[in-house]
Amino acid sequence: MSSVKSLQTEFPETIEIINKNPSYTYNEKNEKKKIIKDLLKKYDAKIVAHYYVDEDIQEIAEETGGFVADSLEMARFGAKQSSSTLIVAGVRFMGETAKILSPEKKIIMPVIEAECSLDLNCPYEDFKEFCKNNEDREVVVYANTSAKVKAIADWVVTSSIAVKLVEHLHSNNKKLIWAPDKHLGRYIQSVTKADMKIWNASCIVHDEFKSEALKKLKNENKDAAILVHPESTLDVIALADVVGSTSQLIRACKELPNKKFIVATDNRIFYKMRKSAPEKILIEAPTAGKGATCKSCAHCPWMAMNNLDNLINAFHSNKNQIYIDKNTQEKAFKSTNKMIEFAKNLV
């Protein structure tokens, strides 16, 4: 996509837009953003992007009345929109969540192949059998799961409300099944003391942060606060000054008095942190172990698949649309909407 000629072959509708506007001189990022803005108007669409996607996508979402957020706020925003089409820049479960909450909308993803290790490692048939063998327990699943898994759950949660929800259920003497993230599940269990059977899966990014290397980095930056996402291992969480969702970590970066922060989550969160607190110094938490070739490699490879080129492509490709059968959508809506309603009471 380096020239108008290549666009003409791949995206004839985009070329038509350019031809109708002589001011276009297709070049680099800014020209791609001009095209995207026209396509959004043409297709009555809004971009909903996660904090972990490339900053170019986050920028264009903000510039066009879209939204950049964590998965809970993405879901809330999408459900409130009057636009007939949502472009969900993130990974597949986020697109499915948008479709669950807004079945009447057309949901498109820049990269339909963008997956999540937590979702992939909690297959529906296996999890259904696990629940069947523990029928006395209420089923709580993390948002990082498929629509089919959400459809057999009692509750869906995100990291921003997981502790509060489990506290609520525990206070009502509920025994729980938790899936899929074992690290987040163990963290919640350590805080709430709830009776939880925990599924065995983890995030390929957060699983890689190393506590010993983090201690060393902290010793080198004694004035830094450590911000950790709860999908990390318990030994990394134990070193944190703040444990929280992406939105909560961004807020901590802005509000805490520290000048310097060591951040243990996907490094694309730095875009929003720098916008919220430009005077702060941000350091990536180490993922490197012995023999590693990088000090920190904290970026989800599936999130990294989202870019301006395939965002343009999404408007013209039928294969990028999210579909969910009606029965699954209706069942998944119940558990997902319970999350939305519960979160309202926390505000």
C-alpha positions as CSV (number, residue, x, y, z in Angstrom):
1,M,0.0,0.0,0.0
2,S,2.8,2.4,-0.9
3,S,1.0,4.1,-3.8
4,V,-2.3,5.0,-5.4
5,K,-1.7,2.3,-8.0
6,S,-1.6,-0.5,-5.5
7,L,-4.7,1.0,-3.8
8,Q,-6.5,0.9,-7.1
9,T,-5.9,-2.8,-7.4
10,E,-6.9,-3.6,-3.8
11,F,-9.4,-1.0,-2.8
12,P,-11.3,0.5,-5.8
13,E,-13.8,2.2,-3.5
14,T,-11.0,4.0,-1.7
15,I,-9.6,5.2,-5.1
16,E,-13.1,6.5,-5.9
17,I,-13.0,8.6,-2.7
18,I,-9.5,9.9,-3.7
19,N,-10.6,10.8,-7.2
20,K,-13.5,12.8,-6.0
21,N,-11.2,14.8,-3.7
22,P,-8.3,16.4,-5.7
23,S,-6.7,17.5,-2.4
24,Y,-5.6,13.9,-1.9
25,T,-1.9,13.2,-2.6
26,Y,-1.6,9.7,-1.2
27,N,1.6,9.4,0.7
28,E,2.3,8.2,4.2
29,K,0.5,7.9,7.5
30,N,-1.5,11.2,7.3
31,E,-2.9,10.2,3.9
32,K,-4.0,6.8,5.2
33,K,-5.7,8.6,8.0
34,K,-7.5,10.9,5.5
35,I,-8.8,7.8,3.7
36,I,-9.9,6.2,6.9
37,K,-11.8,9.3,8.0
38,D,-13.8,9.4,4.7
39,L,-14.5,5.7,4.9
40,L,-15.8,6.0,8.5
41,K,-18.2,8.7,7.3
42,K,-19.3,6.7,4.2
43,Y,-20.0,3.5,6.2
44,D,-21.4,5.3,9.3
45,A,-18.7,3.7,11.4
46,K,-16.8,4.3,14.7
47,I,-13.5,2.8,15.7
48,V,-13.3,1.2,19.2
49,A,-9.6,0.4,20.0
50,H,-7.8,-1.2,22.9
51,Y,-4.9,0.4,24.7
52,Y,-2.6,-2.4,23.4
53,V,-2.9,-1.7,19.6
54,D,-0.5,0.5,17.7
55,E,-0.6,4.2,18.6
56,D,-1.5,5.1,15.0
57,I,-4.8,3.2,15.4
58,Q,-5.4,4.8,18.9
59,E,-4.8,8.3,17.3
60,I,-7.2,7.8,14.5
61,A,-9.9,6.4,16.8
62,E,-9.6,9.5,19.1
63,E,-9.5,11.9,16.1
64,T,-12.8,10.5,14.6
65,G,-15.0,10.3,17.7
66,G,-14.2,6.7,18.4
67,F,-12.8,5.4,21.6
68,V,-9.6,3.9,23.1
69,A,-10.1,1.9,26.3
70,D,-9.9,-1.4,28.2
71,S,-12.3,-4.2,27.3
72,L,-15.0,-3.1,29.7
73,E,-15.1,0.5,28.5
74,M,-14.9,-0.7,24.9
75,A,-18.0,-2.8,25.4
76,R,-19.8,0.1,27.1
77,F,-18.9,2.6,24.4
78,G,-19.9,0.3,21.6
79,A,-23.3,-0.5,23.1
80,K,-24.1,3.2,23.4
81,Q,-23.3,4.2,19.8
82,S,-25.9,5.0,17.2
83,S,-23.4,4.2,14.4
84,S,-24.5,1.2,12.4
85,T,-20.9,-0.2,12.1
86,L,-18.2,-0.6,14.7
87,I,-14.6,-1.2,13.8
88,V,-13.1,-3.1,16.7
89,A,-9.3,-2.8,16.8
90,G,-7.9,-5.5,19.2
91,V,-8.4,-9.2,19.3
92,R,-11.3,-11.5,18.3
93,F,-13.0,-11.8,21.7
94,M,-13.3,-8.0,21.8
95,G,-15.1,-8.1,18.4
96,E,-17.4,-10.9,19.7
97,T,-18.2,-8.9,22.8
98,A,-19.2,-5.9,20.7
99,K,-21.5,-8.2,18.7
100,I,-23.0,-9.8,21.8
101,L,-23.9,-6.4,23.2
102,S,-24.9,-4.8,19.8
103,P,-26.3,-7.7,17.6
104,E,-28.0,-5.2,15.3
105,K,-24.6,-3.5,14.4
106,K,-22.1,-4.6,11.8
107,I,-18.9,-5.5,13.7
108,I,-15.7,-5.5,11.6
109,M,-12.1,-6.2,12.7
110,P,-9.0,-5.0,11.0
111,V,-7.5,-8.5,11.5
112,I,-10.0,-11.3,12.1
113,E,-7.1,-13.6,12.8
114,A,-6.0,-11.6,15.8
115,E,-6.5,-14.0,18.7
116,C,-5.8,-14.1,22.5
117,S,-3.9,-16.9,24.2
118,L,-6.4,-16.9,27.0
119,D,-9.3,-17.4,24.6
120,L,-7.4,-20.1,22.6
121,N,-6.6,-22.0,25.8
122,C,-10.1,-22.2,27.0
123,P,-11.9,-24.2,24.3
124,Y,-15.7,-24.4,24.6
125,E,-16.1,-28.2,24.7
126,D,-13.4,-28.7,27.3
127,F,-14.7,-25.9,29.5
128,K,-18.3,-27.1,29.1
129,E,-17.2,-30.5,30.5
130,F,-15.3,-28.8,33.3
131,C,-18.4,-26.9,34.3
132,K,-20.6,-30.0,34.1
133,N,-18.3,-31.7,36.5
134,N,-18.6,-28.8,39.0
135,E,-22.3,-28.0,38.7
136,D,-22.6,-26.8,42.3
137,R,-20.4,-23.7,41.4
138,E,-21.2,-20.4,39.8
139,V,-19.3,-19.8,36.6
140,V,-17.3,-16.6,36.3
141,V,-15.3,-16.1,33.1
142,Y,-12.9,-13.3,32.2
143,A,-13.8,-11.2,29.1
144,N,-10.9,-12.8,27.3
145,T,-13.0,-15.8,26.2
146,S,-15.1,-16.7,23.2
147,A,-18.8,-16.0,22.8
148,K,-19.6,-19.7,23.3
149,V,-17.8,-19.8,26.6
150,K,-19.5,-16.6,27.8
151,A,-22.8,-18.3,26.8
152,I,-22.3,-21.0,29.5
153,A,-21.1,-18.6,32.2
154,D,-23.2,-17.0,34.9
155,W,-20.9,-13.9,34.9
156,V,-18.4,-12.2,32.7
157,V,-15.8,-9.9,34.2
158,T,-12.9,-7.7,33.2
159,S,-9.8,-7.1,35.4
160,S,-11.2,-3.7,36.5
161,I,-14.1,-5.3,38.4
162,A,-13.0,-8.9,38.9
163,V,-12.1,-8.5,42.6
164,K,-15.2,-6.6,43.5
165,L,-17.5,-9.1,41.8
166,V,-15.9,-12.1,43.4
167,E,-16.0,-10.3,46.8
168,H,-19.7,-9.9,46.2
169,L,-20.3,-13.5,45.3
170,H,-18.1,-14.8,48.1
171,S,-20.1,-12.7,50.6
172,N,-23.2,-14.6,49.3
173,N,-21.5,-17.9,50.0
174,K,-21.0,-18.8,46.4
175,K,-18.4,-21.4,45.3
176,L,-16.9,-20.4,42.0
177,I,-15.4,-21.7,38.8
178,W,-12.9,-19.2,37.4
179,A,-11.6,-19.1,33.8
180,P,-9.3,-18.8,32.0
181,D,-6.4,-16.8,33.5
182,K,-4.8,-18.8,36.3
183,H,-2.6,-15.8,37.5
184,L,-5.6,-13.4,37.7
185,G,-7.6,-16.1,39.3
186,R,-5.0,-16.8,42.0
187,Y,-4.6,-13.1,42.6
188,I,-8.4,-12.6,43.1
189,Q,-8.4,-15.7,45.4
190,S,-5.6,-14.3,47.5
191,V,-7.5,-11.0,47.9
192,T,-11.0,-12.3,48.4
193,K,-10.4,-15.8,50.0
194,A,-13.2,-17.1,47.8
195,D,-13.6,-20.8,47.1
196,M,-12.5,-21.0,43.4
197,K,-11.7,-23.8,41.0
198,I,-9.3,-22.2,38.6
199,W,-8.8,-23.0,34.9
200,N,-5.2,-23.4,33.7
201,A,-4.4,-20.8,31.1
202,S,-2.3,-17.6,31.0
203,C,-1.5,-14.5,28.9
204,I,1.6,-15.0,26.8
205,V,2.6,-11.4,27.5
206,H,2.0,-11.1,31.2
207,D,3.3,-14.6,31.9
208,E,6.8,-13.4,30.8
209,F,7.5,-10.7,33.3
210,K,10.3,-11.8,35.6
211,S,10.3,-11.0,39.3
212,E,14.1,-11.3,39.9
213,A,14.8,-9.0,37.0
214,L,12.1,-6.6,38.2
215,K,13.7,-6.5,41.6
216,K,17.0,-5.6,40.0
217,L,15.4,-2.9,37.9
218,K,13.7,-1.4,40.9
219,N,17.0,-1.3,42.8
220,E,18.4,0.7,39.8
221,N,15.4,3.0,40.0
222,K,14.5,3.3,43.7
223,D,12.2,6.3,43.2
224,A,10.1,4.4,40.6
225,A,6.6,3.0,41.4
226,I,5.9,-0.4,39.9
227,L,2.5,-0.8,38.0
228,V,1.4,-4.4,37.4
229,H,-1.5,-5.9,35.5
230,P,-3.1,-8.7,37.5
231,E,-2.6,-11.2,34.7
232,S,1.0,-11.4,35.8
233,T,2.4,-14.1,38.1
234,L,1.9,-13.7,41.9
235,D,5.7,-13.1,42.5
236,V,5.6,-10.1,40.1
237,I,2.3,-8.9,41.6
238,A,3.9,-9.0,45.1
239,L,6.4,-6.3,44.0
240,A,3.8,-3.9,42.7
241,D,2.9,-0.5,44.1
242,V,-0.4,-0.7,42.1
243,V,-2.1,-3.7,40.7
244,G,-4.9,-2.9,38.3
245,S,-6.5,-3.0,34.8
246,T,-5.1,-1.0,32.0
247,S,-7.4,2.0,32.8
248,Q,-6.5,1.8,36.5
249,L,-2.7,1.7,35.6
250,I,-3.1,4.7,33.4
251,R,-4.9,6.6,36.2
252,A,-2.2,5.6,38.7
253,C,0.5,6.9,36.4
254,K,-1.3,10.3,36.2
255,E,-2.2,10.6,39.9
256,L,0.7,9.1,41.9
257,P,3.4,11.6,42.8
258,N,6.3,9.5,41.5
259,K,8.2,10.9,38.5
260,K,9.2,7.5,37.3
261,F,7.2,4.2,36.7
262,I,8.1,0.7,35.9
263,V,5.2,-0.8,33.9
264,A,4.4,-4.5,33.8
265,T,1.9,-4.8,31.0
266,D,1.8,-4.5,27.1
267,N,4.1,-1.6,26.2
268,R,1.5,0.0,23.8
269,I,-0.2,1.3,27.0
270,F,2.7,3.9,27.0
271,Y,0.8,5.9,24.3
272,K,-2.1,6.7,26.7
273,M,0.2,7.1,29.7
274,R,2.3,9.7,27.9
275,K,-0.8,11.6,26.8
276,S,-2.2,11.5,30.4
277,A,1.1,12.3,32.1
278,P,3.7,13.6,29.6
279,E,6.1,14.6,32.4
280,K,6.4,11.1,33.7
281,I,9.3,8.7,32.9
282,L,8.1,5.2,31.8
283,I,10.2,2.1,31.9
284,E,9.2,-1.3,30.6
285,A,9.2,-4.1,33.1
286,P,11.7,-6.8,32.2
287,T,10.6,-10.0,30.5
288,A,14.0,-11.3,29.8
289,G,15.3,-14.5,31.4
290,K,18.6,-16.2,31.0
291,G,19.7,-16.3,27.4
292,A,17.0,-13.9,26.2
293,T,17.7,-11.6,23.3
294,C,15.7,-8.6,24.5
295,K,15.4,-6.9,27.9
296,S,11.6,-6.5,27.5
297,C,9.4,-7.9,24.7
298,A,6.1,-7.0,26.2
299,H,3.8,-6.6,23.2
300,C,1.1,-9.0,22.2
301,P,1.8,-10.3,18.7
302,W,-1.9,-10.4,17.9
303,M,-2.5,-6.9,19.0
304,A,0.5,-5.9,16.9
305,M,-1.3,-7.2,13.8
306,N,-3.6,-4.2,13.8
307,N,-2.4,-1.3,11.6
308,L,-3.7,1.5,9.3
309,D,-3.4,-0.6,6.2
310,N,-5.5,-3.5,7.4
311,L,-7.9,-1.0,8.9
312,I,-8.5,0.4,5.4
313,N,-8.8,-3.1,4.1
314,A,-11.5,-4.0,6.7
315,F,-14.0,-1.7,5.0
316,H,-13.7,-3.6,1.7
317,S,-13.3,-7.2,3.0
318,N,-16.3,-9.4,3.8
319,K,-14.1,-11.9,5.7
320,N,-13.4,-9.4,8.5
321,Q,-17.0,-9.3,9.9
322,I,-18.0,-10.9,13.2
323,Y,-20.9,-13.3,13.2
324,I,-22.5,-15.0,16.3
325,D,-25.5,-17.3,16.1
326,K,-28.6,-16.0,17.8
327,N,-28.8,-18.6,20.5
328,T,-25.2,-18.1,21.6
329,Q,-25.6,-14.3,21.4
330,E,-28.7,-14.2,23.6
331,K,-27.1,-16.5,26.3
332,A,-23.8,-14.6,26.2
333,F,-25.6,-11.3,26.4
334,K,-27.1,-12.3,29.8
335,S,-23.7,-13.0,31.5
336,T,-22.0,-10.0,29.8
337,N,-24.8,-7.5,30.5
338,K,-24.7,-8.6,34.2
339,M,-21.1,-7.3,34.1
340,I,-22.2,-4.0,32.7
341,E,-25.0,-3.6,35.3
342,F,-22.7,-4.6,38.2
343,A,-20.1,-2.1,37.1
344,K,-22.7,0.7,37.1
345,N,-23.2,0.1,40.9
346,L,-19.4,0.6,41.5
347,V,-19.4,4.1,40.0
